[in-house]
Amino acid sequence: MDEIANRFIAEIYHTYYRKLYILAFSILGKQAEAEVAVQEAFVVACQRPEELMRIKNPVGWMKSTVRHRALHILEDQKRTASLFMSLELLNHNKEPSCSDSSDSELAEFCQSVVTEDEFAFFLRIAKGLSTFLEEARRQNIKLTTCYKRFERIREKLQQALSEFHKS
């Protein structure tokens, strides 16, 4: 990205960050997730600065991108909640609300599909104990890498869960 594009995006960031954050927060209702949505929108802007500089309403484009990212985060949260409830139901001896990650049947099943570290990472986010941003920092990886890692683990668990219920 050249210097002109850097200045252009930096100006949008400094001028409109608060408004974009409020938009994301109004959709997500959580500070950390709203920050992630705005940051991801700026990552997209940095990947396509020429497009952003060409359009008549770059702030509108940023608002649309923030809204899209926030809705994507909500969608991921719903899928994760659904998967997590399904995983809890593997423990047939307890109600789902009583299950936790220490339940041996659930832990054994999950760890037969993913590693112990992957499962712990998944649980921290799925249970709301940590955000994607916090996990990315904890593991010293990019935010997008953190999302991809979480998504791969979720897909492995979902596939294994559907096969488990077939048998």
C-alpha positions, 0 to 999 in steps of 0.5 A: 500500500502506498503512502497516499493510501496509508494516509487516506485509510488512517484519516478514515480510521481516526475520524470515523472509528468511534462511529463504526465501533458504535455501529458494530456494538449495536449489532453485537452488544459486546465491546470485544466483538465490536472491536474485532468487527471494526478491525476486520473491516479495516483489514479489508480496507487495507487489502483494497485501498484503491477500491476504497479511494475510488468510490464516492462514499468511503465511509458508507463502504466502511459502514457496510463492511463493518455491518457485514463483519458484525453479522458474520461474527453473530452467525459464527456465534450461533453456529458455535452455540449450536455445536456446543449444545450438541456436544454437551448432549453427548453426556447422556447422564446429565442435563446439558446445563450441568455439563462442563468440559471436565465431563470425561465422555465429552472430553474423550470424544472431543479429544479423539477428534482434535488435540487437547490444546485445540479443544481448550482453545475452542472451549474458551471461545465457545463458552465466552471465556475468551474472545477471538482477539484475546486468543489471537494475542495469547497465541501470537497469531493474526486475528484471521488465523485465529478465526480460521483455526476456530472454524477448522476445529468447529468443522471437525467436531461437527463432522464427528458429531454427526457421525457419532449420532448416526451410529 
